[in-house]
Structures are given as structure tokens and as C-alpha cells.
Amino acid sequence: MATHQLDNLSSNDLLRYNTYSKPNDHQVYLLSDELKDAVKVAIMLQQPLLITGEPGTGKTALAYKVAAELHRISNGLYRDEPFFFTTKSNSSASDLFYTYDAISHFFDANISKGLLNSNADMNTGGTWKYITLQAFGKAIINTLPDNERTNVQAVNSNETGGGSARNAVVLIDEIDKASRDFPNDILNEIDKYRFSIKETGFTTYEKAPGAHILLIMTSNSEKALPEPFLRRCVFYHIPFPDAGQLTNILGEHRKFFHASAPASDELISWASEKFIALREVCKEKKPATAELISWLRYLAENKFNPKQPDKTILKGSLSTVIKNSDDLARAADLSWM
């Protein structure tokens, strides 16, 4: 006789779980007064905003919140989402603006001539088909009038957006992952909002007069950034939220919980307090706010009552918060666990 391994999971459970919706960052992100001031200063001075903080403090999400807010405040004159650039260890300055697929271009040029040797002439007339705009390049092109935008020599020039949204936010995520030369190499470009595509004859594109691009960069402080670069930035370090701030964050997220699994004020307060205790015992990997939100959803789904804690539910919930076996062992020793 076959055994049923998931008897604790019903078809109704599956249907309900599939209706869960994850909110967009701009819908739930809460800016502190200090962070609001830092954003305002960066916009006023038209300088890049450099954000640091431990993982899970909302560094990346900030750019999405700011873009949505600027879009709202300006009645659509800002794009409602940031252009996103993920920094890699081998990123170069030009990668922030565009990339050129030289290998595909060389291969296609030789195939079209029926040749497969390194002496074949490259057909430079179609070079633009191998140019792909990246985050800062898109943002600059995004500021140009429609008639100028259509002449941009890049395969994805139509992705920069249309309508009246000409200003934009650009997010350079984890800039400290790149080589030390990368920040210094982009100094002139981010000051002038200008770049050239050398593969198409050094075609130069520059931000339209009066347009604005807000550059937000995140760093995990894995290595020091060069001083000339730092002098051009507005800086803010996001501290990890305290219990009161965590309670406010959970209050925003519970609006998106399933109606059958609401999170009471009492449960939110309890979870915020106990989460801080869990972070204190975690030595290998401290849980971040994303784990706290998942934990609260799990507890709410299982009808957890903080007045009469069910330790079976608690132990089953730890996998949503703690991701290291040694930390799990430490958490298990807590008196309330």
C-alpha cells in the first residue's frame, strides 16, 4: 500500500498558498527621516548617493522606493523604476553604459562572407546590432527627445522608455565587488552624464539639458572605496532596524497577507521582540528583515498565539529564520523556544 507523505497538506492549502502576493518594494518600504534627508541632499546637489549597511537592511530596495516616489511627486516626469546595474568582479567602466558583443559580431561577419578565418573583414555597418545599452546608458538616452532616441545606435534603444518620463534613478548594486579602479574610472562619466560608444566611431551621447539622473550605489563595505570617488558622493549608512522599526515594517507587510491568516498587533510585537533575541544568538549568519517577514507569515498561517506559545509551531518555524546549523542549535537553547 502506498504511503502518503504529505497528509498535512491539502488541496485547499495549495490553492491558498498560490494566491499569496509579494508586495513590490515601493509598496512597503519605510524611509527614516535621516534617510529621507540623505536622498534630498543627493537630489539637491545632483551627486551620487552611496548607501551602506548589513545585508537585509534595504539598500537595494531603496532605489525602487525612491524611483516610485519621484515618479509620483513629479507627476510622471521620473521613470517609476530604476535602471539596474549589478556589479561584478570584472566590471569595467564602459559596462555601466553599454556592452559590445564582439564574439557574436565576428562570428556573424565571417558566416555572412562564407569565411571562418581571423583575416575576414568585419562588417562595421551593422555594429549597432551588437551594442546593448546598460543602466546608466539607458538613463542618459532616456532623457533625450523621441526623435533623437530613435537614432541611437544600440539594439535595445527602444527599452529606455517613452512618454514624458525623462528623468530616472540608476542603481549600481554592490559597487565594492568591482576592482578598485572601477569607481575612479567612472568619475568623469558620472560627473558629465556623457558616454561614447567607440565601436560605432566614438558616437557620443549626453544627458539632455535640464534632465536629472539620480545615481544610487550600494556597498557591503567588503573593501574600501577610493577617496576621490567618495568625495563626490552623498553617504548614508542604514543601521539595522530596532524593535519599533521592525514592528512598523511588519505592519506594512501584513497588509499583503492572506485574509485567512491575519497577523495581529500582538503577534507582530511578539515576533519583533523575539526576532532580536534570535539575531543575538546567531553567530554565523544573522537573519535579516526578509527572514522576519517570512517568519511572521508562517506564524500567522499556523494561527500562532503569543499568549499560549505552541513550541511545536515555533521549532517548525525556525527554518524560515535561521540558515546555519550551529545557529539553529543555539536558538534551540532559548528558554522560550
Phi and psi in degrees as a GROMACS rama.xvg file:
@    title "Ramachandran Plot"
@    xaxis  label "Phi"
@    yaxis  label "Psi"
@TYPE xy
-69.8328  141.622  ALA-2
-97.9821  144.605  THR-3
-98.7289  115.85  HIS-4
-87.4889  -18.1718  GLN-5
-124.022  49.1917  LEU-6
-63.9398  -20.9196  ASP-7
-83.8504  6.31889  ASN-8
-123.905  116.873  LEU-9
-100.336  168.468  SER-10
-65.1775  -33.2074  SER-11
-66.0659  -36.345  ASN-12
-60.0789  -47.2856  ASP-13
-60.0206  -43.4686  LEU-14
-62.7735  -41.5851  LEU-15
-67.9099  -44.4209  ARG-16
-62.4831  -34.3618  TYR-17
-72.5527  -12.7164  ASN-18
-91.8737  -4.01534  THR-19
-62.2588  138.154  TYR-20
-121.574  132.752  SER-21
-89.175  125.103  LYS-22
-68.5152  152.551  PRO-23
-71.7699  153.98  ASN-24
-56.1997  -39.9766  ASP-25
-70.0586  -16.5237  HIS-26
-80.4125  -23.541  GLN-27
-125.666  -7.91286  VAL-28
-72.1048  131.638  TYR-29
-111.656  122.602  LEU-30
-94.1354  131.24  LEU-31
-72.2613  163.052  SER-32
-60.9661  -37.5425  ASP-33
-66.5779  -38.7158  GLU-34
-70.8752  -37.5561  LEU-35
-58.0132  -42.9831  LYS-36
-63.5416  -41.2624  ASP-37
-62.5888  -42.2273  ALA-38
-63.0695  -43.308  VAL-39
-63.2289  -41.9224  LYS-40
-62.6366  -43.6039  VAL-41
-61.6688  -40.6249  ALA-42
-68.2499  -43.0786  ILE-43
-64.2707  -44.6524  MET-44
-86.1373  -8.13615  LEU-45
53.3089  49.7283  GLN-46
-118.601  154.398  GLN-47
-63.5592  148.424  PRO-48
-106.715  117.8  LEU-49
-100.285  122.905  LEU-50
-115.432  127.887  ILE-51
-120.273  170.725  THR-52
150.562  156.306  GLY-53
-66.8367  157.306  GLU-54
-53.2289  136.982  PRO-55
93.0833  4.30761  GLY-56
-91.0217  1.13051  THR-57
93.3917  26.9781  GLY-58
-65.1765  -49.6477  LYS-59
-68.4505  -41.9128  THR-60
-62.5893  -25.9778  ALA-61
-55.7242  -43.3086  LEU-62
-61.4675  -37.1949  ALA-63
-69.7869  -38.0111  TYR-64
-65.5699  -46.1564  LYS-65
-64.0222  -42.8455  VAL-66
-60.0999  -44.7122  ALA-67
-64.8219  -39.3634  ALA-68
-69.0119  -41.8343  GLU-69
-65.2013  -37.2123  LEU-70
-60.9587  -43.2087  HIS-71
-68.3674  -48.8645  ARG-72
-64.1167  -37.1649  ILE-73
-89.2563  5.37115  SER-74
56.551  42.5327  ASN-75
93.2382  3.4385  GLY-76
-77.1588  -13.7422  LEU-77
-109.328  144.452  TYR-78
-62.0048  142.44  ARG-79
-83.1812  -5.25153  ASP-80
-134.36  151.02  GLU-81
-77.4354  154.357  PRO-82
-80.0238  131.626  PHE-83
-112.129  131.878  PHE-84
-128.149  121.107  PHE-85
-94.9549  116.986  THR-86
-74.7844  137.411  THR-87
-119.131  166.669  LYS-88
-63.3654  -26.0649  SER-89
-105.265  15.8157  ASN-90
-64.4696  138.667  SER-91
-113.1  168.557  SER-92
-59.3256  -40.2516  ALA-93
-67.1202  -26.9589  SER-94
-61.0678  -26.6256  ASP-95
-67.4946  -24.6315  LEU-96
-105.566  -44.0828  PHE-97
-162.344  162.439  TYR-98
-126.703  150.492  THR-99
-122.387  121.883  TYR-100
-88.3867  80.9276  ASP-101
-66.5679  -35.1613  ALA-102
-65.4345  -46.7338  ILE-103
-64.874  -39.4978  SER-104
-62.15  -46.2676  HIS-105
-62.5117  -44.1505  PHE-106
-64.2153  -47.0882  PHE-107
-64.8865  -38.2546  ASP-108
-63.9413  -40.0244  ALA-109
-73.5234  -38.4604  ASN-110
-61.2331  -42.9228  ILE-111
-64.8635  -24.0582  SER-112
-94.8935  -3.42442  LYS-113
73.1038  22.6015  GLY-114
-120.95  149.593  LEU-115
-135.507  58.7691  LEU-116
-140.28  156.715  ASN-117
-71.6281  -6.59764  SER-118
-90.4662  -2.83359  ASN-119
-68.3179  143.009  ALA-120
-71.1897  141.271  ASP-121
-83.9907  138.004  MET-122
-87.4191  92.4545  ASN-123
-74.0991  -11.0142  THR-124
-62.8664  -27.3502  GLY-125
-107.662  21.6858  GLY-126
-57.9559  -35.0808  THR-127
-58.946  -24.9217  TRP-128
-67.8304  -13.1761  LYS-129
-112.11  7.53227  TYR-130
-98.4289  126.448  ILE-131
-121.064  119.711  THR-132
-66.8749  141.139  LEU-133
-110.996  -174.093  GLN-134
-50.4296  -56.9179  ALA-135
-71.3035  -33.5539  PHE-136
-63.6811  -42.9549  GLY-137
-60.4757  -42.0114  LYS-138
-63.7635  -40.7715  ALA-139
-66.2391  -46.745  ILE-140
-62.7715  -33.6042  ILE-141
-60.6524  -23.4259  ASN-142
-83.7301  -11.1046  THR-143
-81.1109  153.083  LEU-144
-60.9778  157.639  PRO-145
-56.5342  -40.6061  ASP-146
-67.549  -28.8521  ASN-147
-81.6206  -31.9835  GLU-148
-66.3303  -35.2123  ARG-149
-68.7487  -17.4085  THR-150
-95.0027  2.84108  ASN-151
-67.9252  131.13  VAL-152
-89.0019  77.1403  GLN-153
-154.34  147.562  ALA-154
-68.4197  -25.237  VAL-155
-114.844  29.1053  ASN-156
-62.1632  -23.0434  SER-157
-76.7911  -5.65166  ASN-158
-86.0639  -0.9724  GLU-159
-78.1681  -9.74777  THR-160
104.682  165.697  GLY-161
-135.711  -164.196  GLY-162
68.0151  -148.059  GLY-163
-94.2239  -2.49648  SER-164
-77.4586  94.8452  ALA-165
-106.258  -30.4757  ARG-166
-84.5659  162.333  ASN-167
-157.441  162.146  ALA-168
-106.386  136.541  VAL-169
-116.63  130.427  VAL-170
-109.521  120.05  LEU-171
-104.571  105.766  ILE-172
-89.742  131.298  ASP-173
56.8402  57.1505  GLU-174
-63.0895  -23.3524  ILE-175
-73.1037  -6.03245  ASP-176
-74.5891  -24.6633  LYS-177
-76.6931  172.175  ALA-178
-64.7669  161.088  SER-179
-62.2125  -26.0709  ARG-180
-72.8419  -25.3807  ASP-181
-56.6481  -51.7413  PHE-182
-59.1543  -41.7674  PRO-183
-67.9612  -34.6058  ASN-184
-65.9028  -25.556  ASP-185
-97.6128  3.295  ILE-186
-56.4569  -50.034  LEU-187
-65.019  -41.487  ASN-188
-65.6938  -40.8676  GLU-189
-77.7648  -18.5061  ILE-190
-77.4023  -39.4392  ASP-191
-97.2282  -12.3108  LYS-192
52.7655  51.2318  TYR-193
-145.499  144.25  ARG-194
-150.15  158.923  PHE-195
-123.687  144.233  SER-196
-104.064  102.633  ILE-197
-68.2214  -28.4766  LYS-198
-69.3162  -17.975  GLU-199
-109.758  31.6423  THR-200
84.7949  32.0055  GLY-201
57.5629  43.1269  PHE-202
-62.9682  127.376  THR-203
-109.358  136.644  THR-204
-124.981  139.522  TYR-205
-136.904  145.008  GLU-206
-54.6961  138.804  LYS-207
-65.0263  144.278  ALA-208
-57.4101  135.741  PRO-209
85.208  -12.5988  GLY-210
-80.4252  159.888  ALA-211
-132.348  135.13  HIS-212
-123.535  119.06  ILE-213
-95.3709  119.003  LEU-214
-98.5196  120.119  LEU-215
-113.955  127.358  ILE-216
-121.945  141.355  MET-217
-113.281  151.543  THR-218
-144.416  138.325  SER-219
-92.6903  9.27371  ASN-220
58.614  32.7379  SER-221
-71.8333  -26.7696  GLU-222
-151.206  155.963  LYS-223
-70.0464  142.315  ALA-224
-92.8487  149.242  LEU-225
-64.1926  145.699  PRO-226
-62.1313  -41.2507  GLU-227
-57.4725  -34.1749  PRO-228
-71.2813  -45.6157  PHE-229
-61.8927  -33.2538  LEU-230
-63.4768  -22.2751  ARG-231
-94.5584  3.45159  ARG-232
-111.982  151.75  CYS-233
-90.8971  133.57  VAL-234
-116.401  140.409  PHE-235
-148.427  134.006  TYR-236
-104.316  123.26  HIS-237
-86.2946  113.054  ILE-238
-75.7177  159.124  PRO-239
-69.5296  138.739  PHE-240
-60.6942  145.322  PRO-241
-84.5479  -177.236  ASP-242
-59.8192  -41.89  ALA-243
-64.2845  -42.0912  GLY-244
-67.5547  -38.4213  GLN-245
-62.0844  -39.8568  LEU-246
-61.1209  -42.1077  THR-247
-65.9137  -38.9914  ASN-248
-63.4996  -45.912  ILE-249
-64.3328  -34.5434  LEU-250
-60.9936  -34.8699  GLY-251
-71.9145  -41.2808  GLU-252
-72.3105  -31.896  HIS-253
-64.935  -17.7738  ARG-254
-62.0414  -20.0924  LYS-255
-105.516  7.09656  PHE-256
-74.336  158.189  PHE-257
-65.6078  143.436  HIS-258
-59.6654  -26.9837  ALA-259
-80.936  -7.50461  SER-260
-134.239  65.1278  ALA-261
-72.8287  155.275  PRO-262
-110.877  115.879  ALA-263
-74.2013  162.949  SER-264
-57.8191  -38.6741  ASP-265
-64.6897  -42.1522  GLU-266
-66.5802  -39.9489  LEU-267
-62.3948  -46.2218  ILE-268
-62.1029  -43.6922  SER-269
-61.8575  -46.7927  TRP-270
-63.4033  -40.7712  ALA-271
-61.9046  -44.6916  SER-272
-65.6746  -47.2474  GLU-273
-70.2473  -29.8758  LYS-274
-63.5478  -41.0079  PHE-275
-61.6799  -39.182  ILE-276
-63.8493  -38.7775  ALA-277
-65.4967  -40.4806  LEU-278
-61.5934  -34.7552  ARG-279
-68.5091  -30.9763  GLU-280
-89.2109  -14.2939  VAL-281
-80.5691  115.27  CYS-282
-101.103  -27.6257  LYS-283
-86.4701  -48.5342  GLU-284
-145.557  109.748  LYS-285
-74.6762  130.868  LYS-286
-66.3686  150.186  PRO-287
-108.421  -178.607  ALA-288
-61.7036  -30.9553  THR-289
-60.2578  -39.5599  ALA-290
-67.5967  -36.8876  GLU-291
-63.0864  -41.7694  LEU-292
-64.2035  -42.2152  ILE-293
-63.9145  -39.4956  SER-294
-62.4686  -45.7933  TRP-295
-61.3663  -41.7715  LEU-296
-62.8053  -40.3865  ARG-297
-63.1107  -46.9957  TYR-298
-62.992  -41.959  LEU-299
-65.1398  -40.6165  ALA-300
-63.4193  -32.5544  GLU-301
-95.4203  15.0846  ASN-302
54.3433  41.0292  LYS-303
-68.176  132.634  PHE-304
-109.844  110.011  ASN-305
-63.9479  -19.9151  PRO-306
-75.4847  -28.4375  LYS-307
-132.705  73.2015  GLN-308
-59.2163  128.036  PRO-309
-93.0474  108.976  ASP-310
-68.9548  -21.9112  LYS-311
-66.0491  -43.7056  THR-312
-63.744  -42.9675  ILE-313
-60.2865  -48.5179  LEU-314
-62.9099  -37.8179  LYS-315
-69.2674  -20.7484  GLY-316
-86.3173  -15.3292  SER-317
-61.8486  -27.2895  LEU-318
-65.5596  -18.5261  SER-319
-81.5768  -17.6786  THR-320
-108.75  -44.6634  VAL-321
-110.32  132.481  ILE-322
-121.155  27.6835  LYS-323
-143.883  135.042  ASN-324
-65.162  -38.1033  SER-325
-66.1791  -40.0735  ASP-326
-66.1681  -35.4698  ASP-327
-61.684  -40.6826  LEU-328
-64.8363  -39.7919  ALA-329
-66.016  -41.781  ARG-330
-64.7197  -33.9131  ALA-331
-64.2957  -20.6798  ALA-332
-85.9571  -5.52728  ASP-333
-64.9883  141.044  LEU-334
-62.2786  -32.1516  SER-335
-89.0025  -1.72876  TRP-336
